[in-house]
Amino acid sequence: MQILLKFKINESLFLRDPESSEIGKLIVEKGIDLIREVGFERFTFKKLAEKINSTEATIYRYFASKYRLLIYILNWYWCYLEFVSKMSLQELGDSTQKLKLILEIITHNFDSDSQIVDYDLEKLHGIVISESSKAYLVKEVDEINQELVFSPLKSFCQFVGQVILQVNPKFAYPNALASTLLETAHDQHFFSEHLPKLADNKSKITHKKYVLNYLNFLAFSAINSYQ
């Protein structure tokens, strides 16, 4: 079954809603392709304009900067992860299985029966692994945070934190562990693929499976050892 997803993204991120027009959707779609292809540092609106056979001025009607476009893309991704997690956990009663499934979802070891036709999820995952920290590891983070542009990431972390508390209601650090699991998923995948001496993927299994195994160890070692 094909699904078209529409998430409410913070309006401060765009000048005109890209979901409101075909060219707006194309800007986001090809923006994802280009950021994944050349990296965020080398990505420019000039290059994107060439890719969509349009002008830089057209792109600037939707996004004030490439940084805003990046956060928009990341926000869509976090909304997607929370949506898929909530939908997938509905049939599960056991809290441990719920958390294990969430870890499969965030490491992309989860196969959904539905085909999401909005954006390329593998390319999105690659952008999150290599570029997501650039959204908040900036000097102006406190000012940017006041615009609530990190709300989807916070919402998803809080959701994962609630599941962690279902596993162990006494656990004192549910949100900290949730955000640690997300960041570790990205960092260890990147290290496993590009800087292997900073990881322990000795068995030569796929990067996604290695990260999933490590997250399960990290999560349940912390949760089950806390009394």
Summary of the structure (lengths in Angstrom):
residues: 227
radius of gyration: 18.3
end to end distance: 44.1
largest distance: 59.5
contacts: 654
relative contact order: 0.12
helix: 67%
strand: 2%
